[in-house]
C-alpha cells in the first residue's frame, strides 16, 4: 500500500502552515514538486523552505517533474482544463510508480487549500479509480488566499445576514451576480473588475498574499482601478507571474420587508 497526502500549505506565509499540516509533513518520505518554470521558482523554494522549517530530521526527499502547460485552443476552457488534468494525471502516476516504494508516504504540497480551485484531489481520485495501484490518500486543509486576503485587509468576507459568492475572473466578466453583494474573485488574468468601475463598488485587492512581495490596495473601485492596473503590470513584469485575488462589495440599500 502506498499513501498520498495532499497538504494545503497556505497562501504564502510559512506561518500559515497549520499544526495538522506540520504533523503530516513529518510523515512524508517523498515530496512531489511540479516545476512550472524559472518564473515561478519562488513557489518551489517556498515549499522546500517549509519542509526545512517544520520537518524534524532530513529523512525525506524531493521528486521533481515539469508541470504540463494548459493548451488554449478552440475546444473551450473546460476542455482545455480537462486535457491539462489528463496530462498531469500521467505525470502524477509516473511519479507515484517510479519514486515511491510500497509502504511509503508521498505528498503533494498545494498552494492555499487543496479544495479550492485546485485539481490535485480530482487527479489522485482518477488514478485510484483506474486501478493498478494499491493507493490511499488523505487531504489536509490549508489557509486559502481568500482567508488571508480578508485578514490582511482586516475585513470580514460577508456583511451581517448576507451571503458571499466565490467565483473566477472568467465568470465575473459575464456580470455581477444578482443574488449577492459581496463577491470574491480568483484566477482573473484579464482584470475583469475593470468593467464595474462605473458602479458603486468597494474593492479589496491583494497579490502575493502572505509573501515578502505582498501588495494590497483597497478603496472605491472607480478611484483605485487605475492604481491596481498599474501595480499589476509592474508586479508581473518584475516577477514574471502574478497571483492575485480580490473582494468586490456592492454598496446599495436593500429594501426591507
Legacy VTK file of the C-alpha trace (Angstrom):
# vtk DataFile Version 3.0
C-alpha trace
ASCII
DATASET POLYDATA
POINTS 257 float
0.000 0.000 0.000
1.221 3.485 -0.908
-0.153 6.515 0.890
-0.558 10.008 -0.556
-1.070 13.190 1.453
-2.470 16.277 -0.276
-1.349 19.027 2.068
-2.543 22.627 1.933
0.401 24.827 2.904
-1.382 28.176 2.953
-1.274 31.265 0.800
2.420 32.128 1.044
3.468 32.828 4.618
5.117 29.780 6.252
3.325 30.811 9.449
0.064 29.872 7.716
1.040 26.189 7.875
-1.260 24.512 10.400
-0.261 22.106 13.155
-2.138 19.366 11.298
-0.070 20.111 8.204
3.168 20.077 10.212
2.288 16.644 11.603
1.510 15.456 8.077
4.802 16.808 6.710
6.669 14.690 9.234
5.046 11.506 7.900
6.268 12.002 4.326
9.050 10.048 2.621
8.910 11.807 -0.749
7.513 15.185 -1.794
6.369 15.585 -5.385
7.229 19.009 -6.814
5.785 20.230 -10.110
8.161 22.679 -11.780
6.343 25.499 -13.606
9.458 27.188 -14.950
12.045 29.702 -13.794
9.475 32.497 -13.305
7.727 30.523 -10.557
10.878 29.212 -8.906
9.911 31.097 -5.732
6.951 28.747 -5.277
9.213 25.698 -5.281
11.675 27.444 -2.964
8.852 28.202 -0.525
7.762 24.552 -0.462
11.307 23.421 0.285
11.716 26.113 2.945
8.532 24.907 4.652
9.912 21.369 4.725
13.238 22.517 6.189
11.454 24.618 8.781
8.902 22.102 10.035
10.270 18.597 9.424
12.388 17.042 12.164
15.449 15.484 10.606
16.355 15.007 6.947
14.811 11.635 6.219
12.811 12.789 3.195
13.441 13.540 -0.457
12.027 15.508 -3.374
10.920 14.146 -6.741
10.549 16.890 -9.337
8.770 16.876 -12.675
7.814 19.500 -15.236
4.210 20.603 -14.973
2.278 20.344 -18.254
1.026 23.575 -19.790
-2.629 24.231 -20.490
-3.195 24.413 -24.222
-5.609 27.210 -25.083
-7.472 26.431 -28.265
-10.908 26.475 -29.831
-12.030 23.457 -27.821
-13.046 25.790 -24.985
-11.955 26.423 -21.427
-13.439 23.341 -19.769
-11.995 21.019 -22.401
-8.557 22.625 -22.145
-8.583 22.185 -18.342
-9.656 18.553 -18.760
-6.742 17.978 -21.134
-4.384 19.643 -18.674
-5.583 17.416 -15.833
-5.263 14.348 -18.064
-1.663 15.341 -18.782
-0.999 15.916 -15.086
-2.515 12.529 -14.304
0.120 10.868 -16.486
2.900 12.742 -14.658
1.440 12.035 -11.206
1.025 8.359 -11.972
4.618 8.102 -13.184
5.915 9.801 -10.037
3.901 7.506 -7.776
5.057 4.414 -9.697
8.734 5.302 -10.045
9.511 7.432 -6.990
7.655 5.540 -4.239
8.135 2.113 -2.769
5.382 0.055 -1.222
4.675 1.225 2.313
5.983 4.744 1.713
4.146 8.049 2.060
4.249 10.663 -0.708
2.864 14.184 -0.664
1.725 16.990 -2.932
2.032 20.415 -1.291
-0.754 22.579 -2.671
-0.828 26.356 -2.577
-3.558 27.665 -0.264
-6.200 24.998 0.270
-6.439 21.839 -1.891
-10.239 22.021 -2.013
-10.397 25.465 -3.637
-9.616 25.818 -7.357
-7.072 23.003 -7.312
-7.350 19.699 -9.183
-4.927 17.519 -7.200
-7.768 15.700 -5.441
-9.536 15.011 -8.752
-6.342 13.681 -10.320
-5.497 11.345 -7.448
-9.116 10.135 -7.435
-8.871 9.374 -11.146
-5.660 7.392 -10.667
-7.248 5.290 -7.934
-10.400 4.653 -9.977
-8.335 3.403 -12.904
-6.938 0.624 -10.716
-3.460 -0.780 -10.938
-2.246 0.968 -7.796
-2.643 -0.048 -4.179
-3.148 3.529 -3.089
-4.927 5.564 -0.424
-4.891 9.298 0.239
-5.759 11.969 2.781
-6.476 15.699 2.394
-5.113 18.237 4.874
-6.773 21.682 4.574
-4.812 24.921 4.400
-5.366 28.642 4.795
-6.630 29.883 1.443
-5.721 33.150 -0.263
-9.323 34.215 0.373
-8.917 33.931 4.137
-5.508 35.590 4.015
-6.814 38.419 1.808
-9.598 39.257 4.267
-7.237 39.040 7.233
-4.647 41.314 5.656
-7.323 43.902 4.813
-8.831 43.479 8.307
-12.348 42.847 6.988
-14.968 40.110 7.266
-15.838 38.492 3.949
-19.584 38.910 4.399
-21.893 41.536 5.775
-24.322 40.616 8.560
-27.077 38.350 7.331
-25.699 38.286 3.784
-24.014 35.682 1.616
-20.856 35.813 -0.465
-20.004 34.206 -3.785
-16.596 32.826 -4.740
-16.011 32.840 -8.470
-13.422 33.267 -11.222
-12.419 36.144 -13.416
-13.927 34.342 -16.376
-17.323 34.140 -14.663
-17.401 37.628 -13.119
-16.673 39.037 -16.583
-20.171 37.853 -17.515
-21.711 40.186 -14.925
-22.073 40.823 -11.210
-24.359 38.170 -9.669
-27.841 39.400 -8.786
-28.305 37.457 -5.573
-25.252 38.673 -3.607
-23.464 41.940 -2.995
-20.073 40.508 -1.938
-18.021 38.551 -4.475
-14.546 37.044 -4.085
-12.769 36.658 -7.425
-9.818 34.365 -8.155
-7.956 33.387 -11.321
-8.589 36.721 -13.032
-5.806 37.109 -15.574
-7.644 39.773 -17.580
-8.677 42.149 -14.782
-12.428 41.690 -15.114
-13.039 44.139 -12.237
-12.462 46.979 -14.721
-15.902 46.524 -16.240
-17.522 47.514 -12.913
-15.550 50.738 -12.405
-18.632 52.868 -13.103
-20.615 51.245 -10.271
-20.696 51.971 -6.537
-18.397 49.107 -5.537
-15.613 48.784 -2.980
-12.663 46.542 -3.843
-10.136 44.826 -1.583
-7.337 43.563 -3.823
-4.166 41.670 -2.988
-1.296 39.966 -4.770
1.334 37.510 -3.488
-0.611 37.400 -0.209
1.500 36.338 2.753
4.839 36.596 0.931
7.514 39.311 1.150
6.196 40.585 -2.207
2.664 41.127 -0.863
0.752 44.096 -2.304
-2.602 45.390 -1.031
-4.959 48.004 -2.484
-8.403 48.933 -1.164
-10.968 51.635 -1.834
-13.763 52.668 -4.155
-13.218 50.695 -7.343
-13.630 53.776 -9.532
-10.897 55.546 -7.535
-8.302 52.745 -7.418
-8.889 50.778 -10.634
-6.057 52.617 -12.360
-3.700 52.004 -9.447
-4.473 48.283 -9.472
-3.883 48.057 -13.226
-0.539 49.843 -12.948
0.611 47.830 -9.930
-0.424 44.517 -11.515
1.533 45.303 -14.665
4.633 46.320 -12.712
4.459 43.261 -10.458
4.002 40.878 -13.386
6.964 42.457 -15.151
9.154 42.239 -12.046
8.276 38.662 -11.072
7.297 37.077 -14.380
3.957 35.988 -12.894
1.267 37.221 -10.540
-1.181 35.560 -8.187
-3.900 37.922 -7.042
-7.439 37.817 -5.736
-9.956 40.372 -4.614
-13.248 41.007 -2.882
-15.749 43.327 -4.582
-18.595 44.611 -2.437
-21.527 46.420 -3.974
-22.891 49.347 -1.978
-26.632 49.555 -2.194
-29.594 49.792 0.150
-31.546 46.634 0.444
-35.288 47.035 0.617
-36.704 45.874 3.919
-39.915 43.965 4.212
LINES 1 258
257 0 1 2 3 4 5 6 7 8 9 10 11 12 13 14 15 16 17 18 19 20 21 22 23 24 25 26 27 28 29 30 31 32 33 34 35 36 37 38 39 40 41 42 43 44 45 46 47 48 49 50 51 52 53 54 55 56 57 58 59 60 61 62 63 64 65 66 67 68 69 70 71 72 73 74 75 76 77 78 79 80 81 82 83 84 85 86 87 88 89 90 91 92 93 94 95 96 97 98 99 100 101 102 103 104 105 106 107 108 109 110 111 112 113 114 115 116 117 118 119 120 121 122 123 124 125 126 127 128 129 130 131 132 133 134 135 136 137 138 139 140 141 142 143 144 145 146 147 148 149 150 151 152 153 154 155 156 157 158 159 160 161 162 163 164 165 166 167 168 169 170 171 172 173 174 175 176 177 178 179 180 181 182 183 184 185 186 187 188 189 190 191 192 193 194 195 196 197 198 199 200 201 202 203 204 205 206 207 208 209 210 211 212 213 214 215 216 217 218 219 220 221 222 223 224 225 226 227 228 229 230 231 232 233 234 235 236 237 238 239 240 241 242 243 244 245 246 247 248 249 250 251 252 253 254 255 256
